[in-house]
Amino acid sequence: MFKAFPGIKSSSWNVKRHPVRLAESLVTFHRLCGAVCQQSIKNYPLQNLPKMPPCDFKPEEYKDLSMERMMEIRKRNCSPMTMKVTYYKSPVFLHQGYMQWLWGVNGQRYLDFFGGIATVSVGHCHPKVKAAAQRQMERLWHTTQIYVLSPIHEYCEKLAACFPDPLKVIYLTNSGSEANDLAMLMARLHTGNFDIITLRGSYHGGSPQSLGLTSNSDYKYPIAAGFGCHTTMCPDVFRGPWGGRHCRDSAVQAARDCSCAPGCCQANDMYIEQLKEVLKTSVPNQIAGFFAEPIQGLGGVVQYPKGFLKQAFHLIRERGGVCIADEVQTGFGRTGSDMWGFAAHDVIPDIVTLAKGIANGFPMGAVVTTPEVAHSFAKGLHFNTFGGNPVGCAIASAVLDTIEEDGTQQNCANVGTYLLTELAKLRDKFEIIGDVRGKGLQIGVEMVKNKGSREPLPAAEMNQIFEDCKDMGLLIGKGGVYGQTFRIKPPMCTTKEDADFALSVFSHAIQSHMEKK
């Protein structure tokens, strides 16, 4: 039977490992070929598997390159890195997307709970965003900011209105890495200083400049890079040396005892002391700046003690530095409570960098800063051929409209809080779930060998759970310094029904893993 069904090789299948894929393939085979396979479906125990929510959207029939041909080209002509970052043993071959859903080339439907790493903000091929892109493409695809064009200026005004004073000057870029490169340059020119501090475990990009800010060995190369970049201890209240049950601005707290006196946070004080130590020993008396994500993304959705960023910003400014918030993953309402992650920390940065969700997956980024910083940067000439592309600006403008019109930020708060609290119940149930954290629809689930040691769950076990989730139709991400954290960052249109399916799949995968041990 499998030999007659395109794209499926019987040698690559294991029925116990891929129950949903088997069922979907049987159903698809029955529909396409008219074969009498209903009895085969009945014989397989599907009743205990999570049921995917319905979706009325009908994807187009796939007619492009075969899976075998794509892998052949991928191995021969694409960067070797594409093979290293192919998440699954059996790769996911995607064909089409709509809102929170993705379809594979054989018609498999997936609930996308990673959103291209928090990049698909309002939904795959959202009708309002798609219409805006089509309208602009019919008028003008490309010009540069040498010329005055309405979409660029409309968008800059609209984006600036989303920020508090004095953050009102906008530079448009092509990516988050480029935005962070530009922010580094601005900080150094404005202050006249060179050294920049960031948090260990952080990720701020993969360009030669931004790699200095990125504090994760997997992304480092054995060459001289990142001159003047330094790190301080990440204030992780679960994995770090200090932390307790009352540290985070989250619906779920770390399950650690807290000995803090009323009105104080020992963890915050200790991590601030670590930053003071870096300031005293590793950098000159005057520095250029400090980079921080309001919630660490690739680092494993790490949340800091309440008050940490506010005190850190104060210390940096005392040394003449500027404070940069990397909102590439936390921005555009994803955290639910605010449009920007920094607002929950009661701070206003000097520079903010944006990308990913800014244009719902269209390659675009931005730097938002103050008139004072912008004036310092004007000492030289900065030009970007594609920054401010009219199609990108039209898309990004439609994203802002959609967030407001669809109530996207409130949805992040509602669905995200529900997901967090339900995941916390799974944490209490399973010994290998060490921590659940996050805000809105930026969530991390940290896996451990056991709660006592907090030792990271081995990669092979992480991958098994990861694969099982995919085989049941749920796509999630991974992160953390040790690759020990599952990352949940779906399109912000995700519903409570979707959340229930994801919770059921994740619970099923964990339970299956525990039974095999």
C-alpha positions in Angstrom: 0.0 0.0 0.0 2.7 2.5 1.0 4.5 2.0 -2.3 1.5 3.2 -4.2 1.2 6.3 -2.1 3.5 9.1 -3.2 6.1 10.4 -0.8 5.8 7.6 1.7 8.4 4.9 2.1 7.5 1.9 4.2 11.1 1.5 5.4 11.0 5.0 7.1 7.8 4.2 9.1 7.3 3.0 12.6 3.6 2.6 13.4 4.1 3.0 17.1 6.2 6.1 16.7 4.0 7.8 14.1 0.3 7.0 14.9 -1.2 10.2 13.6 0.8 10.2 10.4 -0.3 6.6 9.8 -4.0 7.5 10.4 -3.8 10.6 8.2 -2.1 8.7 5.4 -4.7 6.0 5.5 -7.5 8.6 5.3 -5.7 10.5 2.5 -5.1 7.2 0.7 -8.7 6.2 1.0 -9.9 9.6 -0.3 -7.5 9.9 -3.2 -7.4 6.3 -4.4 -10.8 5.0 -3.3 -9.2 2.0 -1.6 -11.1 0.2 1.1 -8.9 1.0 4.1 -11.6 1.9 6.6 -11.0 -1.4 8.5 -7.3 -0.5 8.8 -8.2 2.8 10.5 -10.7 1.1 12.8 -8.0 -1.4 13.9 -5.7 1.4 15.1 -6.4 2.8 18.6 -6.9 6.4 17.7 -9.4 7.3 20.4 -6.7 8.1 22.9 -4.9 10.5 20.7 -5.5 14.3 20.8 -8.1 15.5 18.3 -7.0 18.4 16.1 -9.4 21.4 16.0 -11.3 21.8 12.7 -10.2 24.2 10.1 -12.3 25.4 7.1 -9.4 26.5 5.0 -8.6 24.2 2.1 -5.0 24.2 0.9 -4.0 24.0 -2.8 -3.0 20.6 -4.1 0.8 20.3 -4.0 2.4 20.0 -7.5 6.0 21.2 -7.0 9.3 19.4 -6.3 9.2 16.0 -4.8 10.5 15.5 -1.2 13.4 13.5 -2.5 14.3 16.1 -5.1 14.2 18.9 -2.4 16.5 17.0 -0.1 18.9 16.3 -3.0 19.1 20.0 -3.8 19.3 20.9 -0.1 22.3 18.7 0.4 24.1 19.7 -2.9 23.3 23.4 -3.4 22.1 24.9 -0.2 24.3 26.0 2.7 25.5 23.1 4.8 23.8 25.0 7.7 20.4 24.1 6.3 21.1 20.4 7.2 22.3 21.3 10.7 19.1 23.3 11.4 16.7 20.8 10.0 14.9 20.1 13.3 13.5 16.6 12.8 14.8 13.2 11.8 12.2 13.1 9.2 12.0 16.7 7.9 8.8 18.6 7.7 8.1 19.5 4.1 5.8 22.5 4.1 3.5 23.6 1.3 1.1 26.3 2.6 0.0 28.2 5.6 -3.1 30.0 6.9 -3.3 31.8 10.2 -2.1 29.3 12.9 -2.0 26.4 10.5 0.6 24.8 8.2 0.2 22.1 5.6 2.8 19.6 4.4 3.3 18.5 0.9 1.2 15.3 1.5 -1.7 17.2 3.0 -0.7 16.8 6.7 -2.0 19.7 8.8 0.1 21.1 11.7 -0.7 23.5 14.4 2.2 26.0 14.3 3.2 26.8 17.9 6.5 28.3 16.9 5.5 30.8 14.3 8.8 30.9 12.5 10.5 31.7 15.9 7.9 34.3 16.9 8.0 35.8 13.5 4.5 35.1 12.2 2.7 37.6 14.4 -0.9 38.0 13.2 -1.1 34.7 11.3 0.2 33.0 8.1 -1.1 34.7 5.0 -3.5 36.8 7.1 -6.1 38.1 4.6 -5.7 41.8 5.7 -1.9 41.7 5.4 -1.9 39.7 2.2 -4.3 42.3 0.6 -2.0 45.2 1.7 1.0 43.4 0.1 -0.9 42.7 -3.1 -2.1 46.3 -3.4 1.4 47.7 -3.0 3.0 45.2 -5.4 0.6 46.4 -8.1 1.8 50.0 -7.6 5.6 49.8 -6.9 7.8 47.0 -5.6 10.9 48.9 -4.8 12.5 52.2 -4.5 14.8 53.7 -1.9 14.5 56.5 0.6 16.3 58.7 -1.9 12.8 59.4 -3.1 9.8 60.4 -1.0 7.1 57.7 -1.0 3.9 57.6 1.0 4.0 54.0 2.5 7.4 54.7 4.2 6.3 57.8 5.9 2.8 56.6 6.8 4.4 53.6 8.5 7.1 55.5 10.3 4.5 57.9 11.8 2.2 55.0 12.7 5.0 53.0 14.4 6.3 56.0 16.3 2.9 56.6 17.7 3.1 53.2 19.4 6.2 54.3 21.5 6.4 56.6 24.5 8.4 59.9 24.3 11.2 60.4 23.5 11.4 57.2 21.3 10.2 58.8 18.0 12.9 58.5 15.4 12.9 55.4 13.2 15.5 53.7 11.0 14.2 50.8 8.8 16.4 47.8 8.2 16.1 44.3 6.7 16.6 42.1 9.8 17.0 42.0 13.6 20.8 41.3 13.2 21.1 44.4 11.1 19.0 46.4 13.6 21.2 45.4 16.5 24.4 46.2 14.5 23.0 49.6 13.9 22.1 50.1 17.5 25.6 49.2 18.6 27.0 51.8 16.2 24.6 54.4 17.4 25.4 53.7 21.1 29.2 54.0 20.4 28.8 57.2 18.3 26.4 58.9 20.8 28.4 58.1 23.9 31.9 58.3 22.5 32.6 55.0 24.3 33.1 51.5 23.0 32.3 48.7 25.5 28.9 47.1 25.6 27.4 44.6 28.1 24.8 42.0 27.5 23.4 39.0 29.4 24.8 35.4 29.2 22.6 33.1 27.2 21.4 36.0 25.0 20.9 36.0 21.3 21.1 39.3 19.4 21.9 38.1 15.9 24.3 36.2 13.7 26.1 39.0 11.8 29.8 39.6 12.5 29.0 42.6 14.7 26.0 41.2 16.5 27.7 37.9 17.3 29.7 39.8 19.9 26.4 40.4 21.7 25.3 36.8 21.3 26.3 34.8 24.3 25.8 31.2 23.3 28.7 29.0 22.1 26.7 27.2 19.4 26.6 30.4 17.5 30.3 31.3 18.0 33.1 30.8 15.5 36.9 30.4 16.4 37.8 33.9 15.0 38.3 37.3 16.6 34.9 39.0 16.8 32.8 41.1 19.0 35.5 43.4 20.3 34.3 45.4 23.3 31.4 43.1 24.1 31.1 41.7 27.6 28.5 39.6 29.5 27.0 39.5 32.9 25.2 36.7 34.6 21.7 36.1 33.3 19.3 36.7 36.2 17.5 33.3 35.7 15.5 32.6 38.8 15.0 28.9 37.9 18.4 27.8 36.7 20.6 30.5 38.2 22.0 30.4 41.8 19.3 32.7 43.1 15.6 32.8 42.7 12.3 32.0 44.3 8.5 31.8 44.1 7.8 35.6 43.8 10.4 36.9 41.4 8.8 37.0 38.0 6.2 39.1 36.3 4.3 36.0 35.2 1.1 34.0 35.8 3.5 31.2 36.8 6.4 31.4 39.2 9.4 29.2 39.7 8.8 26.3 42.1 11.7 27.3 44.4 11.6 28.4 48.0 12.0 32.1 48.6 13.6 33.5 51.8 13.1 37.1 50.8 11.9 39.6 53.4 8.7 41.5 52.6 9.3 44.2 50.0 12.7 42.9 48.8 14.0 40.4 46.3 17.3 38.7 47.3 17.7 37.2 43.8 17.4 40.6 42.2 20.0 42.1 44.6 22.4 39.3 43.9 22.2 39.5 40.1 22.6 43.3 40.3 25.7 42.6 42.3 27.0 40.5 39.5 26.5 43.3 37.1 28.3 45.7 39.4 31.2 43.2 39.5 31.4 43.3 35.7 31.3 47.1 35.7 34.1 47.1 38.3 36.4 44.5 36.7 35.7 44.0 33.0 35.0 47.4 31.4 36.3 51.0 31.5 34.7 53.6 33.8 32.7 54.8 30.9 30.8 52.4 28.6 28.7 52.6 25.4 25.7 50.6 26.4 23.7 47.6 27.6 21.6 45.2 25.5 18.8 43.1 27.0 15.8 41.3 25.7 12.8 42.0 28.0 12.4 38.2 28.1 15.2 36.1 26.6 14.1 34.3 23.5 16.6 31.7 22.2 18.1 31.7 25.8 15.0 29.7 26.8 12.3 32.3 27.5 14.1 33.5 30.6 12.4 36.0 32.8 14.3 38.3 35.2 13.4 39.3 38.7 11.0 42.2 38.9 13.0 45.4 39.1 16.2 44.0 37.6 16.2 45.9 34.3 15.2 49.1 36.0 18.2 48.9 38.3 20.5 47.7 35.5 19.5 50.7 33.3 20.3 53.0 36.2 23.8 51.5 36.6 24.5 51.7 32.9 23.5 55.3 32.6 25.7 56.2 35.6 28.6 55.0 33.4 27.6 57.1 30.5 26.0 54.2 28.5 22.7 54.0 26.7 20.2 51.2 27.2 19.0 49.1 24.3 15.9 46.8 24.4 15.9 44.0 21.9 12.2 43.6 21.2 12.7 41.3 18.2 10.7 38.5 19.9 8.8 40.3 22.7 7.4 43.2 20.6 4.1 43.9 18.9 1.8 42.8 21.8 3.1 39.2 22.1 3.5 39.4 25.9 -0.1 40.4 26.2 0.1 43.1 28.9 1.9 45.7 26.7 2.8 46.4 23.1 6.5 46.3 24.1 8.2 44.0 26.6 10.2 46.8 28.2 7.0 48.5 29.5 6.4 45.7 32.0 9.8 46.5 33.5 8.9 50.2 34.1 11.7 51.4 31.9 12.1 53.5 28.8 15.2 52.5 26.7 17.3 54.9 24.7 17.2 52.5 21.7 14.7 49.7 20.7 15.4 47.1 18.0 12.6 45.4 16.2 12.2 42.6 13.6 10.5 39.2 13.1 6.8 40.0 13.9 7.1 43.6 12.6 6.0 42.5 9.1 4.5 39.0 9.8 7.5 37.2 8.3 8.4 39.6 5.5 12.1 40.4 5.9 12.2 43.7 7.8 13.6 45.3 10.9 13.8 48.7 12.6 15.6 50.7 15.2 13.6 53.2 17.2 15.5 55.8 19.2 15.5 59.4 20.6 16.2 62.6 18.6 19.4 63.0 20.7 20.8 59.7 19.7 19.7 60.2 16.1 21.5 63.5 16.0 24.7 61.9 17.1 24.4 59.3 14.4 24.0 61.9 11.7 27.7 62.7 11.9 28.2 60.3 9.0 26.0 59.0 6.1 23.9 55.9 6.7 22.1 54.4 3.8 20.2 51.1 3.3 19.1 50.0 -0.2 16.2 47.8 1.0 15.4 49.4 4.4 12.0 51.1 3.9 11.0 48.9 1.0 7.5 50.0 0.1 6.1 46.5 0.1 7.6 45.9 3.5 6.2 49.1 4.9 2.7 48.4 3.5 2.8 44.9 5.1 4.1 46.3 8.4 1.5 49.0 8.5 -1.2 46.3 7.9 0.2 44.3 10.8 -0.2 47.3 13.2 -3.8 47.8 11.9 -4.5 44.1 12.3 -3.2 43.9 15.9 -5.6 46.7 16.8 -8.6 45.6 14.8 -8.4 41.9 15.7 -7.7 42.5 19.4 -4.5 40.5 19.0 -2.7 41.8 22.1 -5.7 40.9 24.4 -5.8 37.5 22.8 -2.2 37.0 23.7 -3.0 37.8 27.3 -6.0 35.6 27.5 -4.8 32.5 25.6 -1.2 32.9 26.9 -2.3 33.0 30.5 -4.5 30.0 30.1 -1.7 28.1 28.4 0.8 29.0 31.2 -1.5 28.0 34.0 -2.4 24.7 32.3 1.2 23.9 31.6 2.0 24.6 35.2 -0.4 21.8 36.1 1.7 19.5 33.9 4.8 20.7 35.6 3.3 19.6 38.9 2.4 16.3 37.4 5.6 15.3 35.6 9.0 15.1 37.3 10.8 16.0 34.1 9.1 19.4 33.6 11.2 21.6 35.8 9.8 25.1 35.0 7.1 26.8 33.1 7.5 30.5 32.5 6.7 33.4 30.1 4.1 36.0 29.5 1.4 36.1 26.9 2.2 33.9 23.9 5.9 33.8 24.7 6.3 30.6 26.8 9.1 28.3 27.8 8.9 24.8 29.3 12.2 23.8 30.8 12.9 20.1 30.9 15.1 18.4 33.5 16.2 15.0 34.6 14.5 15.6 37.9 13.3 18.7 39.8 15.8 18.2 42.6 19.0 18.5 40.5 17.6 20.7 37.8 20.0 19.0 35.5 19.0 19.5 31.8 17.1 16.7 30.2 19.5 14.9 27.7 19.2 16.0 24.1 18.1 12.5 22.9 15.1 12.6 25.3 14.3 16.2 24.3 14.3 15.2 20.7 12.1 12.2 21.3 9.4 14.4 22.9 9.9 17.0 20.1 9.4 14.4 17.4 6.3 12.9 19.0 4.7 16.3 19.2 5.4 16.8 15.5 4.0 13.4 14.6 0.7 14.3 16.5 0.5 17.6 14.5 2.1 20.1 16.8 5.2 22.2 15.9 7.1 23.8 18.8 10.6 25.1 19.2 13.7 24.5 21.3 16.1 26.8 23.1 18.2 27.4 26.2 21.9 27.3 26.6 21.7 23.5 26.9 18.8 23.0 24.5 16.7 22.1 27.4 13.7 24.4 26.9 10.7 23.9 24.7 9.7 27.3 23.2 6.0 28.1 22.5 5.6 31.2 20.4 2.6 30.7 18.1 0.9 33.2 15.7 -1.0 35.6 18.0 -4.3 34.5 16.5 -4.1 31.2 18.3 -7.3 30.2 20.1 -8.1 28.5 23.4 -9.3 25.5 21.4 -5.8 25.4 19.8 -4.2 25.7 23.2 -6.2 22.7 24.5 -5.1 20.6 21.6 -1.4 21.6 22.2 -1.7 20.8 25.9 -3.2 17.4 25.1 -0.4 16.6 22.6 2.3 17.8 24.9 0.9 15.8 27.8 0.6 12.7 25.6 4.2 13.0 24.4 5.5 13.4 28.0 3.4 10.5 29.3 4.6 8.3 26.4 8.2 9.3 27.1 7.9 8.5 30.9 6.4 5.1 30.1 9.4 4.2 27.9 12.0 5.1 30.6 
